């Protein structure tokens, strides 16, 4: 096996130690480079009680606010994870970018799902929708999701906040972490798509 060669005058222990150190250093270097190269997405459950919760994702990115804004709603089928759709196809998703517009999904059998309703469109700055997404749709809850884009020098701070309140059997707090993880992945995919 390459790297395990025995060198005359050295013990087997020193050869093994050399091999391990060489590979540990390599993986530490790769890990460090990933930390530096990939901008951090900060996300968290901001608040959580039995009757509701707020989750937020945010990241500073390079890009034009108007382009980021339009890619959020116009290209949702390009960046949304198809595993979190009813049809299994992100291409079936659409958002109508005006008040009372539908964040909807077409089903293969001709049906349709309304995930959320648009309530605020401020181009390049703010996009807000209301509704219970995913498993929250079956409960007596109201949710408000807000995408905000704020220019900061030559970059933009992009945040996605989702606040949910209402009745969920067993309490809403138990779903806060799950919703946070799903939205963190969607937000990561959006940022990656919108900034490439």
PERABEL-V952709 format. One line per field, one symbol per residue. phi: phi as a letter, one per 40 degrees, with the letter a starting at -180 (. if undefined). A space follows every 50 residues. Layout:
phi=???
This chain:
phi=.cgbdcbdgbcddcccdccccdccccccccdcccccccccccaaccaabc biabbabaacbcicdccddcccccbdccbccccbbccgbccccabccadg cbcbbccccgcabccabcbabbdgbabbbbiccfccccbcbbbbbbcbbb cbgcbbcbbbbbbbaicbdggcdccdcccdcccccccdccccccbc
